[in-house]
Amino acid sequence: MAEVKLHGFWYSPFTWRVVWTLKQKGIPYENKEEDRYNKSPQLLQYNPVHKKTPVLVHAGKPICESMIIVEYIDEIWPQNSLLPADPHERALARFWVRYADDMIPSVWALYHSNSGEEREKDIEKVREHLRVVEDQCLADEKKFFGGDTINIVDIAFGTVAKFIEFGENIYEVKVVEAEKLPRLHSWFNNFKDVPVIAENLPDHKKTVACVKSIIEKNSAA
């Protein structure tokens, strides 16, 4: 097997997408932990355009952007496939992956709200997106977006859900309420219980403290 390396941050939900996929496939890899404030020359060489993680290096060739990496891994190692075999279902899965990524700026805004009133407005914007997901993706009472097993849409939305969870803990608010978003709430609990996910998440309190520190540094800057 060609050598596989992953450049990322231990606390980054985008890095987790790649870790979960590699673990789901049973692919051994070398972890290259990066420093957010002092990125390695190798990372800057591998991703000269965006200069960010994650970057997967396979057989000496770099691949950038988390969901592009996930699709690449799924194509190279087809076991435990994350994309549906049917072309139409595969296209729909890619649509919802894009929707998940398009949600991230709205979720990230929660971390930059300057007041409780502003945060409530930002929370409602996120809930509007989540209601679409609840109604359109989980309307059939599915355990996961992929049915009985996780697929690429679960990987994409799993990180969005963790972003939201961090914000809930930092600001002591509730975004994904069981009574308002019951199917999505149930899905997230199911997702976190999947062994490959549960075993490859860093300590929650440590991660929340790290994210809070980054927010404070960014605010000060």
ZIRA-V675739 format. One record per backbone hydrogen bond with DSSP energy under -1.0 kcal/mol. CO is the residue of the C=O (numbers start at 0). NH is the residue of the N-H. If there is no record, write none. Layout:
BEGIN
co=<CO,CO>
nh=<NH,NH>
END
This chain:
BEGIN
co=<2,3,4,5,6,7,8,11,12,14,15,16,17,18,19,20,21,29,31,34,39,40,41,42,46,54,55,56,57,60,62,64,65,66,67,68,69,70,71,72,81,85,86,87,88,89,90,91,92,93,94,95,96,97,98,102,103,104,106,107,108,114,115,116,117,118,119,120,121,122,123,124,125,126,127,128,129,130,131,132,132,137,143,146,150,151,152,153,154,155,156,157,158,159,160,161,162,163,164,165,166,167,174,176,180,181,182,183,184,185,186,187,188,190,193,193,194,196,202,203,204,205,206,207,208,209,210,211,212,213,214,215,216>
nh=<58,29,56,31,54,33,11,15,16,18,19,20,21,22,23,24,26,5,7,37,43,44,45,46,50,6,62,4,60,57,55,68,69,70,71,72,73,74,75,76,151,89,90,91,92,93,94,95,96,97,98,99,100,101,102,106,107,108,109,110,111,118,119,120,121,122,123,124,125,126,127,128,129,130,131,132,133,134,135,136,137,140,146,143,154,155,156,157,158,159,160,161,162,163,164,165,166,167,168,169,170,172,176,180,184,185,186,187,188,189,190,191,192,193,196,197,198,199,206,207,208,209,210,211,212,213,214,215,216,217,218,219,220>
END
